[in-house]
Amino acid sequence: MQRLFLNFVAKGKGEIILEEAPLLDDKDKQILEVIRKFGGEVAQTIVVKYTGLPKSTISRKIRKLEKMGYIKVIRKGRINILKIVKEEE
């Protein structure tokens, strides 16, 4: 199942339009690339270290990628292990 993501964009006084958001942005692709670099499975802390992105951004992007079916998050104690389950289209 393909999901559609939409952005609400203000275009002037009282005017709001919907536009289709890209399914994967550059940060999403960067996260997937780091996971691939480590054999398709890596701790979330490693992704933070190698991307240089804030932990909060990584967490938000990880939730998005999991909802879209690209990765699976496996909780091991206090660590999240990220595993690729679907490649980019």
C-alpha positions in Angstrom: 0.0 0.0 0.0 1.4 3.4 -1.0 0.7 6.3 1.3 0.4 9.9 0.1 1.9 12.6 2.2 0.6 16.2 1.9 1.9 19.5 2.9 -0.3 22.4 3.8 1.1 25.6 2.3 -0.2 29.1 3.0 -0.3 31.1 -0.2 -1.6 34.4 0.9 -4.4 36.0 3.0 -6.8 33.1 3.9 -5.6 30.9 1.0 -4.2 27.5 1.9 -3.3 24.8 -0.7 -2.4 21.2 -0.5 0.6 19.9 -2.3 2.0 16.4 -2.5 5.1 16.0 -0.3 8.0 14.0 -1.6 7.9 10.5 -0.1 11.5 10.5 0.9 13.5 13.7 1.5 17.3 14.0 1.7 17.4 13.3 5.4 15.4 10.1 5.0 17.7 9.0 2.3 20.7 9.9 4.4 19.4 7.7 7.2 18.8 4.8 4.9 22.2 5.1 3.5 23.9 4.9 6.9 21.8 1.8 7.7 22.9 0.2 4.4 26.5 1.1 5.1 26.4 -1.0 8.2 24.9 -4.1 6.5 21.3 -3.2 6.8 21.1 -3.2 10.6 22.5 -0.6 13.0 21.8 1.1 16.3 20.0 4.4 16.2 22.8 6.1 18.1 25.2 5.2 15.2 22.8 6.9 12.7 22.8 10.0 14.9 26.7 10.0 15.0 27.2 9.5 11.2 24.5 11.9 10.0 25.2 14.7 12.5 21.4 15.3 12.7 19.8 16.0 16.1 18.4 13.0 18.0 14.9 14.4 17.8 15.1 14.7 14.0 16.4 11.2 13.7 13.6 9.9 16.0 10.9 11.7 13.9 12.4 10.4 10.6 12.7 6.9 12.0 8.9 6.9 12.9 8.1 8.1 9.4 10.4 5.5 7.7 8.8 2.7 9.9 5.3 3.8 9.0 6.2 3.8 5.3 7.5 0.3 5.7 11.2 1.0 4.8 12.6 0.0 8.2 11.8 -2.0 11.3 12.7 -0.8 14.7 13.8 -3.5 17.1 14.0 -2.4 20.8 16.9 -4.1 22.7 17.0 -2.7 26.2 17.6 1.0 25.9 18.8 0.8 22.3 16.8 0.9 19.1 18.2 -1.4 16.3 17.1 -0.2 12.8 16.8 -2.8 10.1 16.0 -2.2 6.5 13.0 -4.2 5.3 12.2 -2.5 2.0 14.6 -0.7 -0.4 13.9 2.7 -1.9 11.8 2.8 -5.1 
